[in-house]
């Protein structure tokens, strides 16, 4: 006859952490959905999502894929930059096609030889700030937001007497491509506008990376990033204010990244308090 010996390792049935917890009211969930594009309380039909929620998910997924593969409008960007007073040089990374760019991220971090030569030829005097516009993972975002954002940023830099010496439009660009561009041009700081990885709630989000003393091999802790710039995210005005503050303070402190914390909101609060007193 077999004998069962208790080992004491069997788990007791888990109890609710809060037996008195009440369900969230539908009105609260409706209010939450108004405040975020995230998928909250989508509902359920049997074991599946409601048809409307499924179709919306499929549409957003398609928009994200389209954003990754969208054409990069270098001609339109160059004209838009010219309209706000910036003459742009167009360059490319070592990634010859979009397929290569996606499969080989390392190729997007290096200039092709012709582009490097093109930048070296008219280089001349080093500049405090070099503006770089790269397609990144969402050309859609860059096509839509880069020039309008710069149109808000440039007057702020002019007020601080900060000159923009060079503007570059880079195809097949990863963030680190800006380090080689800045190194070749002798920029004290690069400001790189680039398309962020599309998500299911924002396929056209623009990011801006600031790097003091850029050089090949610079690592990400030496950068500042202002992200989520799009119609339902950070506005052009707010983004320009943050970026302008980071440029001014980064040049003054000769540092970006972990050594430069964004305190633009604190200073704005102090200014508002001083004006109201």
C-alpha positions as CSV (number, residue, x, y, z in Angstrom):
1,X,0.0,0.0,0.0
2,X,1.4,3.4,-1.0
3,X,1.7,6.1,1.6
4,X,1.5,9.8,0.8
5,X,3.9,11.9,2.8
6,X,3.0,15.6,2.9
7,X,5.9,17.9,2.0
8,X,4.4,21.2,3.1
9,X,5.2,22.8,-0.2
10,X,1.7,22.9,-1.6
11,X,0.4,26.4,-2.0
12,X,-2.8,27.6,-0.3
13,X,-5.4,29.1,-2.6
14,X,-4.5,32.8,-3.1
15,X,-6.9,35.3,-1.6
16,X,-7.8,38.6,-3.2
17,X,-5.5,41.4,-2.1
18,X,-8.4,43.6,-1.3
19,X,-11.7,41.8,-0.8
20,X,-13.6,45.2,-0.5
21,X,-12.3,46.4,-3.9
22,X,-15.0,47.7,-6.1
23,X,-15.1,47.7,-9.9
24,X,-14.2,50.8,-11.8
25,X,-17.3,52.6,-13.0
26,X,-17.9,52.8,-16.8
27,X,-17.9,56.6,-16.5
28,X,-14.4,56.6,-15.1
29,X,-13.1,54.4,-17.9
30,X,-14.8,56.7,-20.5
31,X,-13.0,59.6,-18.9
32,X,-9.7,57.7,-19.0
33,X,-10.1,57.0,-22.7
34,X,-10.5,60.7,-23.3
35,X,-7.1,61.4,-21.7
36,X,-5.0,58.8,-23.5
37,X,-4.7,57.2,-26.9
38,X,-3.7,53.9,-25.2
39,X,-6.0,51.0,-25.6
40,X,-8.1,51.0,-22.3
41,X,-11.1,48.9,-21.6
42,X,-11.7,47.8,-25.1
43,X,-14.5,45.4,-24.2
44,X,-14.9,41.8,-25.0
45,X,-17.2,39.7,-27.1
46,X,-17.0,36.0,-26.1
47,X,-13.2,35.4,-26.1
48,X,-12.4,38.1,-28.6
49,X,-12.2,41.8,-29.0
50,X,-15.1,43.8,-30.3
51,X,-15.0,44.2,-34.1
52,X,-14.5,48.0,-33.8
53,X,-11.5,47.6,-31.5
54,X,-10.0,45.0,-33.8
55,X,-10.4,47.1,-36.9
56,X,-8.8,50.1,-35.1
57,X,-5.9,48.0,-34.0
58,X,-5.4,46.7,-37.6
59,X,-5.5,50.3,-39.0
60,X,-3.0,51.6,-36.5
61,X,-0.7,48.7,-37.2
62,X,-0.9,49.4,-40.9
63,X,-0.2,53.1,-40.3
64,X,2.9,52.2,-38.3
65,X,4.2,49.9,-41.0
66,X,3.5,52.6,-43.7
67,X,5.4,55.2,-41.6
68,X,8.5,53.0,-41.5
69,X,8.5,52.5,-45.3
70,X,7.4,56.0,-46.3
71,X,9.4,57.9,-48.8
72,X,11.8,60.5,-47.3
73,X,11.0,63.9,-48.9
74,X,14.6,65.3,-49.1
75,X,13.6,67.8,-51.8
76,X,10.7,69.2,-49.8
77,X,12.7,69.4,-46.6
78,X,15.6,71.2,-48.3
79,X,13.1,73.7,-49.7
80,X,11.4,74.1,-46.4
81,X,14.7,74.7,-44.7
82,X,15.6,77.3,-47.4
83,X,12.3,79.1,-46.7
84,X,13.4,79.6,-43.0
85,X,16.9,80.6,-43.9
86,X,18.9,77.4,-43.7
87,X,20.8,76.0,-46.7
88,X,20.9,72.2,-46.4
89,X,23.5,69.7,-47.6
90,X,22.1,66.3,-48.5
91,X,24.0,63.2,-47.5
92,X,23.4,59.4,-47.1
93,X,24.5,56.7,-44.8
94,X,26.1,53.4,-45.9
95,X,22.7,51.8,-46.2
96,X,21.9,51.8,-49.9
97,X,18.2,50.8,-49.6
98,X,15.5,50.9,-47.0
99,X,15.7,47.1,-46.7
100,X,19.4,47.4,-45.9
101,X,18.7,50.2,-43.4
102,X,16.2,48.1,-41.4
103,X,18.3,44.9,-41.6
104,X,21.7,46.4,-40.8
105,X,21.4,49.2,-38.2
106,X,25.2,49.6,-38.2
107,X,25.1,50.9,-41.8
108,X,22.8,53.8,-40.8
109,X,25.5,55.0,-38.3
110,X,28.2,55.7,-40.9
111,X,28.4,58.2,-43.8
112,X,29.0,56.9,-47.3
113,X,32.4,58.1,-48.7
114,X,30.8,60.6,-51.2
115,X,28.8,62.2,-48.4
116,X,31.8,62.5,-46.2
117,X,33.7,64.2,-48.9
118,X,30.8,66.5,-49.7
119,X,30.7,67.7,-46.1
120,X,34.5,68.2,-45.9
121,X,34.7,70.3,-49.0
122,X,32.7,73.4,-47.8
123,X,33.3,72.8,-44.1
124,X,35.2,76.0,-43.4
125,X,34.7,77.6,-40.0
126,X,33.3,75.5,-37.2
127,X,29.9,76.4,-35.9
128,X,28.3,76.3,-32.5
129,X,25.3,74.3,-33.7
130,X,24.7,72.0,-36.6
131,X,21.1,71.0,-37.4
132,X,20.7,67.5,-38.9
133,X,17.4,66.0,-40.2
134,X,17.4,62.3,-40.6
135,X,14.6,59.9,-41.7
136,X,15.1,57.4,-38.9
137,X,12.3,54.8,-38.4
138,X,9.5,57.2,-39.4
139,X,10.1,59.4,-42.5
140,X,6.4,60.3,-42.1
141,X,7.2,62.1,-38.8
142,X,10.1,64.0,-40.3
143,X,8.3,65.1,-43.4
144,X,5.5,66.5,-41.3
145,X,7.1,68.0,-38.3
146,X,10.8,68.9,-38.8
147,X,10.4,72.2,-40.6
148,X,7.5,73.5,-38.5
149,X,9.5,72.7,-35.3
150,X,12.6,74.5,-36.6
151,X,10.6,77.5,-37.5
152,X,9.7,77.8,-33.8
153,X,13.2,77.0,-32.6
154,X,15.4,79.3,-34.8
155,X,13.9,82.6,-33.4
156,X,14.7,81.3,-29.9
157,X,18.3,80.6,-30.8
158,X,18.5,84.0,-32.5
159,X,17.3,85.7,-29.2
160,X,20.2,83.8,-27.4
161,X,22.7,84.9,-30.1
162,X,23.4,81.2,-31.0
163,X,24.3,80.7,-34.6
164,X,23.4,77.7,-36.7
165,X,26.3,77.1,-39.0
166,X,25.3,74.1,-41.0
167,X,22.1,72.2,-41.9
168,X,22.2,68.6,-43.2
169,X,19.5,66.3,-44.5
170,X,20.6,62.7,-44.1
171,X,19.0,59.6,-45.7
172,X,19.2,56.2,-44.1
173,X,20.1,57.8,-40.8
174,X,20.4,56.4,-37.3
175,X,21.0,58.8,-34.4
176,X,24.7,58.0,-34.3
177,X,25.2,59.2,-37.9
178,X,24.9,62.7,-36.4
179,X,28.2,62.1,-34.5
180,X,30.2,61.6,-37.7
181,X,28.5,64.5,-39.4
182,X,29.2,66.8,-36.4
183,X,32.8,65.6,-36.2
184,X,33.4,66.3,-39.9
185,X,31.8,69.8,-39.7
186,X,33.5,70.7,-36.4
187,X,30.2,71.4,-34.7
188,X,30.3,72.1,-31.0
189,X,26.8,70.6,-30.7
190,X,24.6,68.7,-33.1
191,X,20.8,68.9,-32.9
192,X,19.4,65.9,-34.8
193,X,15.7,65.7,-35.7
194,X,14.8,62.1,-36.5
195,X,11.7,59.9,-36.9
196,X,11.0,57.8,-33.8
197,X,10.0,54.1,-34.0
198,X,6.2,54.2,-34.8
199,X,3.8,52.9,-32.2
200,X,0.2,51.9,-32.4
201,X,-0.9,55.2,-30.9
202,X,1.6,57.5,-32.8
203,X,3.1,56.6,-36.2
204,X,4.5,60.2,-36.8
205,X,6.4,60.9,-33.6
206,X,9.5,63.1,-34.0
207,X,12.5,62.9,-31.6
208,X,15.3,65.5,-31.2
209,X,18.8,64.4,-30.0
210,X,21.3,66.9,-28.7
211,X,25.0,66.0,-28.5
212,X,27.8,68.3,-27.3
213,X,31.3,67.7,-28.9
214,X,30.1,64.9,-31.2
215,X,32.6,62.4,-32.4
216,X,32.5,58.9,-33.8
217,X,31.9,56.4,-31.0
218,X,29.9,58.8,-28.8
219,X,27.5,56.8,-26.6
220,X,23.9,57.6,-25.7
221,X,24.5,58.7,-22.1
222,X,26.1,61.8,-23.6
223,X,22.9,62.9,-25.4
224,X,19.7,64.7,-24.4
225,X,16.5,63.7,-26.1
226,X,13.2,65.6,-26.5
227,X,10.7,63.1,-27.9
228,X,7.0,62.5,-28.6
229,X,6.7,65.6,-30.8
230,X,3.5,65.2,-32.9
231,X,0.0,66.4,-33.2
232,X,-1.3,64.6,-30.1
233,X,2.0,64.8,-28.2
234,X,4.4,67.6,-27.4
235,X,3.6,70.8,-29.3
236,X,6.1,72.6,-31.5
237,X,6.2,75.6,-29.1
238,X,6.8,73.5,-26.0
239,X,9.4,71.3,-27.8
240,X,11.2,74.4,-29.2
241,X,11.3,75.9,-25.7
242,X,12.9,72.7,-24.2
243,X,15.3,72.3,-27.1
244,X,16.4,75.9,-27.0
245,X,17.0,75.7,-23.3
246,X,19.1,72.6,-23.7
247,X,21.1,74.1,-26.5
248,X,21.9,77.3,-24.5
249,X,22.7,75.5,-21.3
250,X,24.6,72.7,-23.1
251,X,26.9,75.1,-24.8
252,X,27.4,77.1,-21.6
253,X,28.2,74.0,-19.5
254,X,29.9,72.2,-22.3
255,X,27.9,69.1,-21.6
256,X,24.9,67.1,-22.7
257,X,23.4,63.8,-21.5
258,X,23.5,62.8,-17.9
259,X,25.4,65.9,-17.0
260,X,22.6,68.2,-18.3
261,X,19.1,67.8,-16.8
262,X,16.2,69.6,-18.4
263,X,15.2,72.3,-15.9
264,X,13.5,74.5,-18.4
265,X,10.1,73.9,-16.7
266,X,11.5,75.0,-13.3
267,X,12.8,78.3,-14.8
268,X,9.5,78.9,-16.6
269,X,7.7,78.4,-13.3
270,X,10.0,80.9,-11.5
271,X,9.4,83.4,-14.3
272,X,5.6,83.1,-14.1
273,X,5.8,83.4,-10.3
274,X,7.9,86.5,-10.6
275,X,5.6,88.1,-13.1
276,X,2.5,87.5,-11.0
277,X,4.0,88.8,-7.7
